[in-house]
Amino acid sequence: MATNNAINLNASGIAKYDGSGAFSAVTVSQHQPLVGAASNGITSLGAMTNGQLVIGNTLNDPSIATITPGTGISVTNGAGSIQLDVTGSGMRWTVVNAPTNLGVNNGYGANSGGATAFTLPAASAVGATVSIVGMAIGWTVAQGAGQQIHIGSSSTTLGAGGSLASTNAGDCVTLVCLVADTIWYARSVIGNVTVV
């Protein structure tokens, strides 16, 4: 077998051998990722912008794309960088002193001169959470049609007639929705809460 032979190419680029005795040169573009192509070739995927990645695509050339943020996530693409941040930073807390419609994944400090009146959210996904902390006299939680709250072995009356009520400062409750829009369970309760 002959060794140390010269290879003569008539073009510049990355040398490619076709397996049948012919060599050629593959031209590639600057600053672009390379992948294997047909006939043992090499090809450029294309120009990339800030924050893009090469992402696999089964039995096809990979794709150039950015990361897609999901719920509660933000993505900031920079030159040679990708920053991921959590935007849903847990419960947001508000002190209220007037009747309030509870918002999902929110906490409330009940601070009115009388029992602060709250109403369950009309729309809530499974896993939605609300919390109430009694800062002043107490609080009440009213329900809408088809809604119900379970606390241990007790349950409120199904529908708009059911409610929870506390009478003391420091009484607290955290409720979790486990049937979308309608059925809530107490995850924690502090104090003396009346179930109607």
N, C-alpha and C positions, 0 to 999 in steps of 0.2 A: 504494500500500500504506500502510495506516495505521500510524503509529508512536506510541510513548510512550503506549500505552493501559494502563489499570489492569487488573490481574488480581484478581478477587475470589474468595477461597477461603473456604469455610465451616468449615474445620478447620485446626488447626495441624500443622506437620510440614514435610517436604521436598516442594516442589511437583512434581507429576507431570502431564505432558500426554499425553493418550491418542492424539493424532494426528487426532482428529475434532472438535476444538474444545472439549473438556472438560478442565478442570484439576481435580486433586484433591490432597490432601495425604497423604503417606505418613508414618505415625508410626513412629519408630525408637526403639529402647531405648538408654539410656545405656550406655556402655562396651562396646558390642557391635560387631563388624565388620559392614560392609554389603556386599552383593553385588547385582548386577543381577538382577531377577526378570522374570517374564512380563509382556508388554505394557508394556515400558519401565519397569517398576516397580523399586523398591528394597526390599530386605528385610534384616532383621537375621539373622545366623547363629545367634546365641544367646550366652549368657553364657560367658565363658572363665575358666579357673582358672590358677593360676601355671604358667608354662612351656608353655602351649598355643600352638599355631600354627595358621594357616589353611593347610590343605594341599589342593592341587588334586585334583579328581575328574572325569575326562574327561566333558565334556558334561553335568555335573550341578553343583549347588551345591558349593562347596568344603566340606571337613569341618574341624571343630575337633578337634585331637588333639595328643597329646604325642609327642615323639620316642621311638621304641622302641629300647632298647639292644641291640646285637648282642653276640656273643662277645667278651669282653675289654674291654667298654665299660660305663661306668655313667653314668647321667643324673641330675642333681640339678636339679629345677625350683624356682625361687624367684620372688618378686614381680618381674616384669619381667626375669627372667634365666633362662638355661639353661646349666648347666655340664656339659661332657662330660669324663670322665676315662678313661684307659686303666687297666684293672684287671689285665690280664695283662702285667705289667711285665717280660717276658722270662724268662730262666732264673732259677729259685730255687735257691739253693745251700745244701747241707747237708754238714757234716763228719761222717763215719760211721766207726765202728771195729768194726762187727759185720756179719755177712751182711745184705744189703739187697736188696729187690726194687726195681728202678729204676722211678721214676715218670716219666711223660711230661713233657717240658719242664722237667726238673730237672737240676741239676748236682750232682756229689758230689765231695767231697774224701775220698780213701781214706786213712785214718790209723790202721789197726790195726797190731798188732805183726807180723803176717804179711800175706800177700796178702789184701786185702779181697775177699770173694766177693759179686758182684752177679749178679742174674738179670734178663734182659730183661722188659719189661712184657708181660703176657699179652694185653692189649688196647691197641692204638695206632692212631690215624688216620694217614693219609698226611700227612707233614710233621712228625710228632711227633719231638722231639729229646731225646737224653740225652747228658750229658757226664760224664766221669770224669777227675779229676786225681789222680795218685798222689802223696800227701804222704809216705808211708812206703815200705815195701818194694815194694809193687806191688799188683796187683788182678787179678781174673778176672771174666769175664762169661759166665755160663751161658745156654743157650737152652732154650726149651720145644719141644714137638712142633710140627713144621712151620715152625720159625723158622730163619733163616740170616742171617749177616752177611757182607757183601762188603767187602774192603779192597783197592782197586786191582784187580789181576788175580787175587787170591786170594779164596777163599771158605771159610767154616767148613763143617763137615759138617752137612748138613741135619738138623734135629731136635735132640732132647735131648742127643745125643752131641757136638755142636759147641760150641766155646767160643773165647774170646780170653783171653790171659794176658799180663801184663807182670811184670817182675821188679824194676824199679828205681824209686826215688823220682823223681818228675818225669815219668814216662811218662803220657801223656794220650791220650784218644780222645773224639771227638764222633761220635755215630751218628744218622742220620736214617732214619725209617721211610718207605719208598717203596712198599711193598705192605702194606696195612692188616693189622695184627696179626702179620705174619710176616717180611717181608724188610726188612733194615736195611742201610744203606750207611755206610761211614766217610767223614765229611766232612773230618775231619782226624785225623792220628795223629802223636804225638811219642814217640820212643823206640823200643825194640825190643819189638814185640808178636808173640807166638806165636799162629798161627792153627791151630786143631785142627778 
